[in-house]
Amino acid sequence: MARSSKRTVPTTTGGVSSGTATATAPRPTATMTPHMTSTSRGAAPTYEQIAQRAREIWTKKGCLPGQDEQNWLEAERQLKAELAGR
């Protein structure tokens, strides 16, 4: 698992040092990396592929609101199964 990188940054107010602040870099996740095509376990669908399949699922279900996450997860599951079968 990736660790966040922290660094101390001096802060100033009107030319007078007022202490330090800690900056934290965000942790990358699969959803933040839209073009990720492989993982430690093998190939993974791209963000665009999942989005397209989720839209197809949403349309087939009659465009019901509030099903975004379920449609996304189903699309991801289907695509991973297809890639594993190759």
N, C-alpha and C positions, 0 to 999 in steps of 0.2 A: 504494500500500500504506500502511496506517495505521501511524504510528509510535507507540511507547509513550510515554506522558507520564511524565516523571520529575520529582520535586521533592524537595528536601532538607528533612528534618524534624529539628528539634533534639530530642535525647534527654536525659532527666534521670534520675538515680538518687538518690532521697532528697533532692531539692532541689538536687543538684549536677549541673551540666552535664557529660555524659560524651562529647560529640561530636555527630556527625550521622549520620543514616541516610538512605538513598535509598529512596523508595517508587516502585514501578513499577506502573502500571495495566496490566491485562491487555489484550491486543490482541483486538478483536472479530473473530470468524470467523463463517462461515455457520452452523456448528453451534451457536454461542452465540446466534444471533439467530433464534429459532424462527418468528417471524411475518414474515420477510423475503419480500416478494412481487415485488420487481424488482431487477435488477442493471443494470450498465452495458450488458449485451448484451440486455436485454429481461426478460420475465417469468420468474419462477422459482417452482417449487412451494414451498408452505409446509412447515414441519417436520411438521405434522400430516398433510398429504397424503402425504409421503414415508413416514412411520411407518405409515400405514394400508396403503399399497401394499406396503411391505416385509413387513408381517404377512400380506397376501394371498399374496405370493410364497412366504413361509416355509411357510404352510399348504398351498399347492399342491405344494410339494416334500416334503411328509410331515413337517413340523415337525422337520427335521434340526438337531441342535445344531451350533454352531460356524460357522454360515453367516451370522451377523448382518451383517457388513460387506459381504459379497457381495450379500446381499438388499437392503441399504440402497442400495448403489451402483446396482444394477439398477433399483430402484424410482425412484431419482432420474433415471436415464437415460431410463426410459420416460416419466415425467411431463414432463421437459424436451422430449422429442420430441413429445409430445402438445401441449404449449403452443406449440411452434414451428410446428406445423401449423395453428394457428388463424389 
